[in-house]
Amino acid sequence: MTRRAVFVAILALALTAPVFAGDIIAMPTGNTVAPKDIELNAIWWKQPPSGTSGDILVGEAFFGVMDRVELDVLYADVRDAESVTEVNAYVTLLKETPKTPSFIVGCTNVTGADWLGGTKFGGPSDNDDPSFFAVSSYNLAAPAVPSFKTPMIRLHLGWGNNWHGDELFGGVQFKVYPNFGGAILNYQSNPAYMLTWQPCKTMEVTGGTNGGETFFRVGGFLHW
């Protein structure tokens, strides 16, 4: 696995909506955090022995600052390599309704810090630059009680520059039971598949694959 493939592969690790088995790290979705809510994630991804670095640990914090505004902080420790941190911002211009999708704009790596695949890792400088995006999300099906026969289905579609690849990204999330869901997403032309279980109201456990490699995630929810 090349170093670039490593950086792309660690993206398929995260979840940012209760039992929606989620997003991909640095891939914007419409699953923003409500005002005064906080989501914390700890992620472990096992890199294959042929890779250029060891296992990867990721920490995430998502803050609902106010209505329509979210700030995120992501920390990635690429073992045997480097650790990096970025700050992201989301602004909801149009809220989702039963008839219309949401429309959200924002910027990942607002401060232009060293980031995965950037100059700190011998990659292009635009991976360290602020990366702007626009994304839309919509519940295609939203039954009162999700089941295998009547699942909840949520769609995401976005576009972004620089780190986002100057290309479209997105996918589908689903819930087939009130505390069990999954997702199939594509970001930077890299597919991710994941399942999520919610053992209690404030905790989630996610497992999945990206490029055939396994990852696990534990997430918690707080209100301040």
Phi, psi and chi 1 to 4 in degrees:
 res  aa     phi    psi   chi1   chi2   chi3   chi4
   1 MET       -  129.4  179.2  178.5  -73.9      -
   2 THR   -74.9  162.8   65.4      -      -      -
   3 ARG   -60.7  -39.9 -179.8  171.5  -69.1  -88.5
   4 ARG   -60.9  -41.5  172.9   61.4  178.5  171.4
   5 ALA   -63.8  -34.9      -      -      -      -
   6 VAL   -61.0  -47.2  171.0      -      -      -
   7 PHE   -64.0  -39.5  -63.1  140.9      -      -
   8 VAL   -69.6  -39.5  172.2      -      -      -
   9 ALA   -66.7  -31.6      -      -      -      -
  10 ILE   -72.3   -7.7   73.2  165.5      -      -
  11 LEU   -69.6  -25.8  -62.2  174.4      -      -
  12 ALA   -88.1   64.3      -      -      -      -
  13 LEU  -132.5  -10.6  -59.6  176.0      -      -
  14 ALA  -125.0  171.2      -      -      -      -
  15 LEU  -140.8  131.9  170.7   71.0      -      -
  16 THR  -129.9   27.3   58.1      -      -      -
  17 ALA  -149.8  136.9      -      -      -      -
  18 PRO   -52.6  120.6  -27.7   36.1      -      -
  19 VAL    51.1   39.6 -163.5      -      -      -
  20 PHE  -114.0    2.0 -105.0  133.4      -      -
  21 ALA    35.7   73.0      -      -      -      -
  22 GLY   -73.2 -128.3      -      -      -      -
  23 ASP  -112.6 -171.1   67.9   -9.2      -      -
  24 ILE  -120.6  138.0  -56.1  175.7      -      -
  25 ILE   -51.3  128.5  -69.7  176.9      -      -
  26 ALA    74.4    0.7      -      -      -      -
  27 MET   -93.4  111.8 -175.0 -167.6  106.6      -
  28 PRO   -65.5  143.2  -20.8   33.7      -      -
  29 THR  -134.3  177.4   73.4      -      -      -
  30 GLY   -88.2    7.4      -      -      -      -
  31 ASN   -87.1   66.4  -60.9  -27.3      -      -
  32 THR   -78.7  159.9   54.1      -      -      -
  33 VAL   -87.5  137.6  179.0      -      -      -
  34 ALA   -68.5  156.6      -      -      -      -
  35 PRO   -53.6  135.5  -25.8   34.4      -      -
  36 LYS    68.5   11.5  -64.3 -172.2  176.8 -178.4
  37 ASP   -98.8  149.9  -80.2   -1.0      -      -
  38 ILE  -132.2  134.9  -59.0  173.2      -      -
  39 GLU  -119.2  133.1 -179.3 -179.5  -19.7      -
  40 LEU  -120.8  134.4  -57.6  174.3      -      -
  41 ASN  -129.2  141.3  -64.6  -37.4      -      -
  42 ALA  -123.7  128.5      -      -      -      -
  43 ILE  -129.6  138.4  -57.2  157.2      -      -
  44 TRP  -125.8  129.9  173.1   83.2      -      -
  45 TRP  -128.6  126.2 -178.1   72.6      -      -
  46 LYS   -89.3  116.9  178.7   65.4  175.4  178.2
  47 GLN   -86.5  142.1 -174.0 -174.3  -24.9      -
  48 PRO   -63.4  153.6   22.8  -33.8      -      -
  49 PRO   -56.3  -27.0  -24.5   34.6      -      -
  50 SER   -79.8   -3.3   59.9      -      -      -
  51 GLY   -73.0  174.7      -      -      -      -
  52 THR   -94.3   -7.3   57.9      -      -      -
  53 SER  -140.0  171.4  -59.3      -      -      -
  54 GLY   -82.4 -163.5      -      -      -      -
  55 ASP   -58.5  158.4  -61.3  -15.0      -      -
  56 ILE  -118.6  129.6  -62.4  169.4      -      -
  57 LEU  -111.8  135.9  -58.8  176.9      -      -
  58 VAL  -130.7  136.5  178.0      -      -      -
  59 GLY  -120.2  138.5      -      -      -      -
  60 GLU  -132.8  144.2  -59.5  178.2  -50.9      -
  61 ALA  -136.8  123.9      -      -      -      -
  62 PHE  -115.5  124.6  -55.3   90.5      -      -
  63 PHE  -117.6  125.5  -57.9   93.2      -      -
  64 GLY   -85.1   94.3      -      -      -      -
  65 VAL   -69.5  -47.6  177.9      -      -      -
  66 MET  -159.9  176.7   62.3 -178.8   69.7      -
  67 ASP   -56.8  126.2 -173.6   35.6      -      -
  68 ARG    78.7    0.5  -62.0  177.0 -177.5  -97.5
  69 VAL  -127.3  128.2  177.8      -      -      -
  70 GLU  -130.4  140.7  175.8 -172.3  -45.4      -
  71 LEU  -121.4  138.4  -68.8  178.4      -      -
  72 ASP  -123.5  148.6  -49.8  -21.0      -      -
  73 VAL  -127.2  124.4  178.8      -      -      -
  74 LEU  -118.4  133.8  -83.1   65.0      -      -
  75 TYR  -125.2  127.1  171.1   82.7      -      -
  76 ALA  -123.6  123.5      -      -      -      -
  77 ASP  -106.8  102.4 -179.5    8.9      -      -
  78 VAL   -89.2   99.2 -175.6      -      -      -
  79 ARG   -60.0  145.3  -68.6 -172.7 -179.3  179.1
  80 ASP    66.4   12.3  -58.3  -30.8      -      -
  81 ALA  -138.5 -111.8      -      -      -      -
  82 GLU  -135.8  161.8  -60.6  -77.6   -7.2      -
  83 SER  -111.2  147.6   61.0      -      -      -
  84 VAL  -141.6  157.9  -70.3      -      -      -
  85 THR  -137.4  141.7  -56.9      -      -      -
  86 GLU  -137.8  156.6   75.5  166.5   11.8      -
  87 VAL  -117.8  133.2  176.9      -      -      -
  88 ASN  -121.9  152.9  -52.3  -35.7      -      -
  89 ALA  -134.9  138.6      -      -      -      -
  90 TYR  -124.2  139.3  -71.1   63.5      -      -
  91 VAL  -131.1  122.6  177.3      -      -      -
  92 THR   -86.7  110.8  -59.7      -      -      -
  93 LEU   -82.6  -40.0  -62.0 -176.6      -      -
  94 LEU  -129.3  122.8  -64.8  175.8      -      -
  95 LYS   -78.7  148.7  -68.6 -173.1  176.6 -177.5
  96 GLU   -70.4  141.7 -177.1  177.7  -12.8      -
  97 THR  -126.8  170.4   73.1      -      -      -
  98 PRO   -58.6  -20.9  -27.6   36.8      -      -
  99 LYS  -107.7  -20.6  -65.6 -176.7  177.9 -179.6
 100 THR  -132.1  147.6   60.0      -      -      -
 101 PRO   -77.0  164.4   27.6  -34.6      -      -
 102 SER   -78.3  164.2   64.3      -      -      -
 103 PHE  -140.2  118.0 -175.3   70.5      -      -
 104 ILE  -126.1  138.0  -62.2  168.1      -      -
 105 VAL  -123.5  158.9  -63.2      -      -      -
 106 GLY   178.9 -166.0      -      -      -      -
 107 CYS  -147.4  129.6  178.7      -      -      -
 108 THR   -96.8  148.8   57.2      -      -      -
 109 ASN    56.0   57.1 -161.0    9.1      -      -
 110 VAL   -55.6  -38.5  172.3      -      -      -
 111 THR   -84.2   -4.4   62.6      -      -      -
 112 GLY    67.4   34.0      -      -      -      -
 113 ALA   -76.3  164.6      -      -      -      -
 114 ASP   -55.6  134.8  -67.1  -29.6      -      -
 115 TRP  -139.5  173.0 -173.1 -124.7      -      -
 116 LEU   -59.1  132.3  -57.8  171.3      -      -
 117 GLY    79.7    2.4      -      -      -      -
 118 GLY   -88.7 -160.5      -      -      -      -
 119 THR   -64.1  -28.5   55.4      -      -      -
 120 LYS   -62.4  -23.7 -167.7  172.5 -176.4  177.2
 121 PHE  -110.9   13.8  -61.7   91.1      -      -
 122 GLY    79.8   17.0      -      -      -      -
 123 GLY  -100.8 -172.2      -      -      -      -
 124 PRO   -71.8  151.2   25.5  -34.4      -      -
 125 SER   -68.5  -25.2   60.4      -      -      -
 126 ASP   -69.6  -14.3   59.9   -1.5      -      -
 127 ASN   -73.5  -15.7  -78.6  -17.8      -      -
 128 ASP   -96.0  -10.8  -65.3  -31.2      -      -
 129 ASP   -78.4  155.6  -67.4  -20.5      -      -
 130 PRO   -54.6  136.6  -26.0   35.5      -      -
 131 SER  -120.9  114.0  -59.0      -      -      -
 132 PHE   -88.5  153.4  -62.8   94.3      -      -
 133 PHE  -151.7  162.0   65.4   83.0      -      -
 134 ALA  -136.4  137.8      -      -      -      -
 135 VAL  -144.1  147.2   63.4      -      -      -
 136 SER  -129.9  141.2 -179.0      -      -      -
 137 SER  -136.0  151.7  -59.9      -      -      -
 138 TYR  -157.8  136.8 -176.6   68.6      -      -
 139 ASN   -81.6  104.4  -78.0  -19.4      -      -
 140 LEU   -68.5  -35.4 -173.6   63.7      -      -
 141 ALA  -140.9  130.6      -      -      -      -
 142 ALA  -139.9   70.3      -      -      -      -
 143 PRO   -66.9  154.6   26.4  -35.3      -      -
 144 ALA   -61.0  -39.2      -      -      -      -
 145 VAL  -128.7  105.0 -179.8      -      -      -
 146 PRO   -63.1  146.1  -19.1   31.7      -      -
 147 SER  -150.6  173.8   69.1      -      -      -
 148 PHE   -63.5  -31.7  -76.9   98.0      -      -
 149 LYS   -79.8  -33.8  -69.6 -175.5  177.6 -179.5
 150 THR  -130.3   74.6   57.9      -      -      -
 151 PRO   -74.5  155.4   28.5  -35.7      -      -
 152 MET   -83.8  132.1  179.1  176.0  -73.0      -
 153 ILE  -127.2  126.7  -59.3  173.3      -      -
 154 ARG  -125.8  131.3 -176.2  164.3  175.8   77.4
 155 LEU  -108.6  146.5  -55.0  178.7      -      -
 156 HIS  -133.1  139.2  -61.0  -88.7      -      -
 157 LEU  -147.3  128.8  179.9   63.7      -      -
 158 GLY  -147.3  173.6      -      -      -      -
 159 TRP  -146.1  143.3 -178.1   92.3      -      -
 160 GLY  -152.9  161.6      -      -      -      -
 161 ASN  -101.8 -177.0   69.7  -11.2      -      -
 162 ASN    49.3 -114.1  -64.9  -26.2      -      -
 163 TRP   -58.3  -28.8  173.5 -112.3      -      -
 164 HIS   -76.3   -4.8  -55.9  -59.5      -      -
 165 GLY    89.5    5.1      -      -      -      -
 166 ASP    53.1   43.3  -61.2  -59.0      -      -
 167 GLU  -150.7  169.4   62.3 -176.1   14.6      -
 168 LEU   -73.5  151.8  -65.2  173.0      -      -
 169 PHE  -148.7  166.8   55.5   80.5      -      -
 170 GLY   146.4 -156.1      -      -      -      -
 171 GLY   156.0 -157.8      -      -      -      -
 172 VAL  -127.5  138.0   58.9      -      -      -
 173 GLN  -113.6  152.4  -63.8  172.4  -62.1      -
 174 PHE  -148.8  155.1   56.3   87.1      -      -
 175 LYS  -128.0  127.4  -67.7  172.0   71.4  173.3
 176 VAL  -112.4    3.0  -65.5      -      -      -
 177 TYR  -163.2  153.0 -164.0   69.5      -      -
 178 PRO   -55.5  -26.2  -29.9   37.0      -      -
 179 ASN  -123.7   26.4   65.1  -17.2      -      -
 180 PHE  -145.0  129.4 -175.4   77.0      -      -
 181 GLY  -152.2 -174.7      -      -      -      -
 182 GLY  -161.5  179.1      -      -      -      -
 183 ALA  -156.8  148.8      -      -      -      -
 184 ILE  -129.1  113.8  -58.8  173.0      -      -
 185 LEU  -131.1  160.8  -57.2  171.0      -      -
 186 ASN  -138.8  126.4 -169.8  -74.4      -      -
 187 TYR  -143.3  132.3 -179.4   58.0      -      -
 188 GLN    54.4   39.7  -63.8 -178.0  -31.2      -
 189 SER    58.9   29.3  -58.3      -      -      -
 190 ASN  -123.9  114.5 -172.5   60.8      -      -
 191 PRO   -79.5  149.0   28.9  -35.2      -      -
 192 ALA  -136.5  142.7      -      -      -      -
 193 TYR  -131.4  131.8  -50.0   90.3      -      -
 194 MET  -152.5  156.1   59.8 -164.1   78.2      -
 195 LEU  -128.5  146.1  -64.0  174.2      -      -
 196 THR  -133.0  139.1  -70.8      -      -      -
 197 TRP  -123.7  138.0  171.4   53.5      -      -
 198 GLN  -110.7   95.9 -172.3  174.8   18.8      -
 199 PRO   -68.8  -26.7   24.6  -33.1      -      -
 200 CYS  -148.1  174.5   62.6      -      -      -
 201 LYS   -61.2  -32.8 -174.8  177.0 -179.8  180.0
 202 THR  -109.1   17.7   58.6      -      -      -
 203 MET  -143.4  145.5  179.4 -178.4  176.8      -
 204 GLU  -135.9  150.9  -66.9  179.1  -16.5      -
 205 VAL  -128.6  128.2  179.4      -      -      -
 206 THR  -124.8  141.0  -61.1      -      -      -
 207 GLY  -137.9  150.1      -      -      -      -
 208 GLY  -175.7 -169.9      -      -      -      -
 209 THR  -133.0  153.0   64.0      -      -      -
 210 ASN  -142.3  116.3  180.0   54.3      -      -
 211 GLY    61.8   27.9      -      -      -      -
 212 GLY    86.1   -1.4      -      -      -      -
 213 GLU  -102.0  145.8  -55.2  -55.3  -31.6      -
 214 THR   -91.3  144.7  -56.7      -      -      -
 215 PHE  -139.3  158.9   69.8   86.1      -      -
 216 PHE  -136.5  148.1  -63.7   98.5      -      -
 217 ARG  -143.5  141.8  168.4 -160.2  164.6  -85.3
 218 VAL  -122.8  130.0  176.4      -      -      -
 219 GLY  -129.5  150.1      -      -      -      -
 220 GLY  -133.5  158.2      -      -      -      -
 221 PHE  -125.2  134.9  -53.0   91.5      -      -
 222 LEU  -130.8  160.4  -55.4  171.4      -      -
 223 HIS  -131.2  133.0 -176.0   78.0      -      -
 224 TRP  -121.1      -   55.9  -82.5      -      -
